[in-house]
Amino acid sequence: MAQLLDGAGKLGWVLLKSVIRFLFMLCNNCVAIPSYCLYLLLLQPLRIWDSPTFWYIEGVMFKWMLAMVSSWGWFAGYTVTEWGDDVRPISEEEAMVIVNHQSTGDVCTLMMCLQDKGMALQKMMWLMDHVFKYTNFGLVSLIHGDFFIRQGKAYRDKQLVYLKDHLEKYYHNRDRKWIVLFPEGGFLRKRRETSQLFAKKHSLPHLNHVTLPRLGATQVILKTLCAQQENGSVGSETGTPNKTGNKRKGLQWVVDVTIAYPKARPMDIQTWIFGYRPPTITHVHYRMYPIKEVPVEAEALTDWLYQKFVEKEELLNHFYAKGSFPPQDGQKEAACRPMILDPVWLCVVQSIAFASGYAWYSVLQYLYCCLF
């Protein structure tokens, strides 16, 4: 009987905490997202007069919005430990980020672990599944210039054309420097069986923790944002000027990110919202490749991508067996570093959001009273 009462008490606390978190996030969204939109509406004259400054301010506010999402996980005890290369030194250079896709929580994890990577997050373009368009953050992503990919053979060719047009229209004009892509397409649980059947049919490696990546979006990004060389590789200078007239260097790096969840249990966005899972450390492994090492022709790029995801599979096999990622070349032991967020800064960002919401409510209420 005592155990039953103890279990009921714990369940009641989890439910109460989940309700409180949901109500807080609902209020958070109700003040932050409209404030973001109204600030940008107010700054439209600046967009015409000085577009780079406008998009810089928008990027700062975008990073703050992602910091609020990060705070939801951080205060629930969902933290990140980082492994492999340190990507902070290249945060000011242009890079394409490829990530293994397991669940909706992958996006939240990246929002958190990129908070301390300089200006990368505020100058980042996301390529996400179209389902994210219909989330609370969809409007912000649309304004920021992110691209939503609709899955399925019926949409694939058109989506690649739309992606090319989108990159040409927004990437340079909004001074983006990092672009995040999930080459696998859908989530792991949805695509694993199909991917394994495809691998068996074409004598490719059998993968359990990742699925085989798709070529299309990756090739479009490389061909659009990099200059192609005669040997089939990509160059380091696009020749495309930015808004200030300076020539952009183009993509300089491919950052390969591997996300590992304890006991291979991916964390979805519902967990971030309700916080019903106990405190969890998500492990993120980085590898950096100079863009000159990346082929752009279809066959060579397919082989290169497949090889990277086979390496991801090996990394994850090692992690789930040993509890850590393997050491890098030249190291005896793998070094890890906890990713730290400043709770004071997170509280400041939240305070700015609620203060902005109250200020805009007061302004709109005053205008309403004046007009009616």
C-alpha positions in Angstrom: 0.0 0.0 0.0 2.8 2.4 0.9 4.5 1.7 -2.4 1.3 2.4 -4.3 0.8 5.7 -2.5 4.4 6.6 -3.1 4.0 5.8 -6.8 0.8 7.8 -7.0 2.5 10.7 -5.4 5.4 10.7 -7.9 3.0 10.4 -10.8 0.9 13.3 -9.4 4.1 15.5 -9.1 5.1 14.6 -12.7 1.6 15.5 -13.9 1.6 18.8 -11.9 5.0 19.8 -13.2 4.0 19.0 -16.7 0.9 21.2 -16.5 2.9 24.1 -15.0 5.6 23.7 -17.7 3.0 23.6 -20.5 1.2 26.8 -19.1 4.5 28.6 -18.8 5.5 27.7 -22.4 2.1 28.7 -23.7 2.5 32.1 -22.0 6.1 32.3 -23.3 5.0 31.7 -26.9 2.0 34.1 -26.6 4.4 37.0 -25.6 7.6 36.1 -27.5 6.4 35.3 -31.0 4.0 38.2 -31.4 6.7 40.5 -30.0 9.3 39.2 -32.5 6.8 39.8 -35.4 5.9 43.3 -34.2 9.5 44.4 -33.7 10.3 43.3 -37.2 7.2 45.1 -38.5 8.3 48.2 -36.8 11.8 47.9 -38.3 10.6 47.5 -41.9 11.8 51.1 -42.8 15.3 50.0 -41.6 15.1 46.9 -43.9 14.7 49.2 -46.9 17.3 51.7 -45.8 19.9 49.4 -44.3 19.1 45.7 -45.0 22.3 44.2 -43.4 21.6 46.0 -40.1 18.0 44.8 -40.2 18.9 41.2 -40.7 21.6 41.4 -38.0 19.0 42.6 -35.5 16.6 39.9 -36.7 19.3 37.3 -36.2 20.0 38.5 -32.6 16.3 38.2 -31.8 16.1 34.8 -33.6 19.0 33.6 -31.4 17.1 34.8 -28.3 14.0 32.9 -29.4 16.1 29.8 -29.7 17.6 30.5 -26.3 14.0 30.4 -24.8 13.5 27.0 -26.4 16.8 25.9 -25.0 15.8 27.1 -21.5 12.8 24.8 -21.5 15.1 21.8 -21.7 18.0 23.2 -19.6 15.8 23.9 -16.6 14.3 20.4 -16.9 17.8 19.0 -16.6 18.2 18.1 -20.3 21.9 19.0 -20.9 24.4 18.4 -23.6 27.9 16.9 -23.5 30.1 17.6 -26.6 32.7 15.3 -28.2 35.1 15.5 -31.1 36.2 18.7 -32.9 35.6 22.1 -31.4 33.6 24.0 -34.0 33.7 27.4 -32.2 36.8 28.6 -34.1 34.9 28.3 -37.4 31.7 30.0 -36.2 32.3 33.1 -38.3 33.0 31.0 -41.5 30.4 29.5 -43.8 29.5 25.8 -43.1 27.0 23.2 -43.9 25.9 21.1 -41.0 24.7 17.5 -41.6 22.9 15.7 -38.7 21.5 12.2 -38.1 17.8 12.5 -37.6 16.0 10.5 -34.9 13.1 12.6 -33.6 11.7 16.1 -33.3 14.0 16.6 -30.3 17.1 16.7 -32.5 16.2 20.3 -33.5 15.8 21.4 -29.9 19.1 19.7 -29.1 20.9 21.7 -31.8 19.2 24.9 -30.7 20.8 24.3 -27.3 24.3 23.2 -28.2 24.8 25.9 -30.8 24.0 28.7 -28.3 27.7 29.2 -27.4 29.0 29.0 -31.0 29.4 32.7 -31.7 27.2 34.1 -34.4 26.5 30.8 -36.1 23.0 30.4 -34.6 21.8 33.9 -35.5 23.1 33.5 -39.1 21.9 30.0 -39.6 19.4 28.7 -42.1 17.5 25.5 -41.1 16.2 22.9 -43.5 13.6 21.0 -41.6 10.7 18.6 -42.2 7.5 20.5 -43.2 5.8 19.3 -39.9 7.8 22.0 -38.1 6.0 24.7 -40.1 2.9 23.9 -38.1 4.5 24.2 -34.7 4.5 27.2 -32.5 7.9 28.2 -34.0 6.8 27.9 -37.6 6.0 31.6 -38.1 9.4 32.6 -36.7 11.2 30.2 -39.0 9.3 31.4 -42.1 10.2 35.0 -41.3 13.8 34.0 -40.6 14.0 32.3 -44.1 14.2 28.7 -43.1 13.2 26.0 -45.6 10.6 23.3 -45.0 11.1 20.0 -46.9 8.0 17.9 -47.7 8.9 14.2 -47.7 7.8 11.7 -50.4 8.6 10.8 -53.9 5.7 12.8 -55.3 7.3 16.1 -53.9 11.0 15.3 -54.1 11.9 16.9 -57.5 9.8 20.0 -57.0 11.2 20.4 -53.5 14.8 20.5 -54.9 13.8 23.2 -57.4 12.2 25.2 -54.7 15.2 24.7 -52.5 17.6 26.1 -55.1 15.4 29.1 -55.7 15.1 29.6 -51.9 18.9 29.6 -51.4 19.5 32.0 -54.3 16.8 34.3 -52.9 17.5 34.3 -49.2 20.9 32.8 -48.2 23.2 35.5 -49.3 20.7 38.4 -49.1 20.1 37.7 -45.4 23.8 37.1 -44.7 23.4 33.5 -43.7 26.6 31.6 -42.9 25.6 28.2 -41.5 23.0 25.9 -43.0 21.6 22.9 -41.2 20.5 19.8 -43.1 19.1 16.4 -42.0 20.1 14.3 -45.1 18.2 11.3 -43.9 14.9 13.0 -44.4 12.3 11.5 -42.0 12.8 10.3 -38.5 14.7 7.1 -37.7 11.7 5.0 -36.5 9.8 5.9 -39.7 12.7 5.3 -42.2 14.8 2.6 -40.7 13.0 -0.4 -42.2 12.8 1.2 -45.7 16.4 2.2 -45.5 17.5 -1.3 -44.6 15.5 -2.8 -47.4 17.1 -0.4 -49.8 20.6 -1.2 -48.5 20.0 -4.9 -48.8 18.8 -4.5 -52.4 21.8 -2.5 -53.4 24.4 -4.4 -51.3 25.0 -1.4 -49.0 25.8 -1.7 -45.3 23.1 -2.6 -42.8 22.5 0.3 -40.5 20.5 0.3 -37.2 21.2 3.7 -35.6 21.0 5.8 -38.7 19.5 5.5 -42.1 21.1 6.0 -45.5 21.2 9.7 -46.5 19.5 11.2 -49.5 21.6 13.0 -52.0 19.3 15.7 -53.5 19.3 18.5 -51.0 23.0 18.1 -50.2 24.0 18.4 -53.8 21.7 21.4 -54.4 23.3 23.2 -51.5 26.9 22.5 -52.6 26.2 23.4 -56.3 24.3 26.6 -55.3 26.6 27.9 -52.5 30.0 26.7 -53.8 32.0 27.1 -57.0 32.5 23.8 -58.8 36.1 22.9 -59.8 37.2 20.9 -62.9 38.1 17.9 -60.7 34.5 17.5 -59.4 35.2 19.1 -56.0 33.9 22.3 -54.8 35.8 25.5 -54.4 36.1 28.0 -51.5 34.9 31.1 -53.2 31.5 31.7 -54.8 32.2 35.2 -56.2 28.8 36.2 -54.9 28.9 39.7 -53.2 27.0 40.3 -50.1 25.0 43.4 -49.3 28.1 45.5 -48.5 29.6 44.6 -51.9 32.3 42.3 -50.4 32.9 39.0 -52.1 31.8 36.0 -50.0 34.1 33.1 -49.5 31.3 30.6 -49.8 31.0 27.3 -47.9 34.3 26.5 -46.2 33.3 23.5 -44.0 31.0 20.6 -43.7 30.3 20.0 -40.0 29.2 16.4 -39.4 27.1 16.2 -36.2 26.2 12.9 -34.5 23.6 13.0 -31.8 23.4 10.1 -29.3 20.7 9.7 -26.6 21.2 7.5 -23.5 20.0 4.0 -24.1 19.2 4.9 -27.7 16.0 6.6 -26.6 15.5 9.7 -28.7 14.0 12.8 -27.0 11.0 14.2 -28.8 9.6 17.7 -28.6 6.8 16.5 -26.3 9.5 15.6 -23.7 10.9 19.2 -24.0 7.5 20.7 -23.4 6.2 18.5 -20.6 9.5 17.5 -19.0 8.3 14.1 -17.8 11.6 12.4 -18.5 14.2 12.5 -15.7 17.3 14.7 -16.2 19.1 13.5 -19.3 22.5 14.2 -20.9 22.4 14.2 -24.7 25.8 13.5 -26.3 26.8 15.4 -29.5 29.8 14.5 -31.6 31.4 16.9 -34.1 33.7 16.3 -37.1 34.8 19.0 -39.5 35.7 18.6 -43.1 37.2 21.3 -45.4 34.8 21.9 -48.3 37.6 21.1 -50.8 37.5 17.5 -49.6 33.8 17.2 -50.5 32.9 15.9 -54.0 29.9 17.5 -55.7 29.1 15.0 -58.6 26.3 12.7 -57.8 28.1 9.3 -57.7 31.1 10.6 -55.8 29.0 12.6 -53.3 26.7 9.6 -52.7 29.7 7.5 -51.8 31.1 10.2 -49.6 27.7 10.7 -47.8 27.2 6.9 -47.4 30.7 6.6 -45.9 30.0 9.4 -43.4 26.8 7.7 -42.2 28.5 4.4 -41.9 31.0 6.1 -39.7 28.1 7.6 -37.7 26.8 4.1 -37.3 30.2 3.0 -35.9 30.3 6.0 -33.6 26.9 5.2 -32.2 27.7 1.5 -31.9 30.7 2.4 -29.8 28.7 4.9 -27.7 25.9 2.5 -26.9 28.4 -0.2 -26.0 30.9 1.8 -24.0 29.0 4.9 -22.9 31.4 7.2 -24.7 32.5 8.1 -28.2 35.9 6.7 -29.5 39.0 8.8 -29.3 40.0 10.8 -32.3 43.1 10.0 -34.3 46.2 10.7 -32.2 44.4 10.6 -28.9 44.5 7.8 -26.3 41.3 8.8 -24.7 38.2 10.6 -26.0 37.8 14.0 -24.5 34.4 15.5 -23.8 33.2 18.9 -22.6 29.9 19.8 -21.0 28.0 22.5 -22.9 27.1 25.2 -20.4 24.3 27.7 -20.6 24.2 30.7 -18.3 21.0 30.4 -16.3 21.1 34.2 -15.6 21.3 34.9 -19.3 18.4 32.6 -19.9 16.3 34.4 -17.2 17.3 37.8 -18.8 16.1 36.6 -22.2 12.8 35.3 -20.7 12.4 38.6 -18.8 12.9 40.6 -22.1 10.2 38.4 -23.8 7.6 39.0 -21.1 8.5 42.7 -20.7 8.1 43.1 -24.5 4.8 41.3 -24.5 3.5 43.6 -21.8 4.8 46.7 -23.6 3.2 45.7 -26.9 0.0 44.8 -25.2 -0.1 48.3 -23.6 0.7 50.0 -26.9 -2.0 48.0 -28.9 -4.5 48.6 -26.1 -3.8 52.3 -26.2 -4.2 52.5 -30.0 -7.4 50.5 -29.8 -8.8 52.9 -27.3 -7.8 55.9 -29.4 -9.4 54.5 -32.5 -12.6 53.1 -30.9 
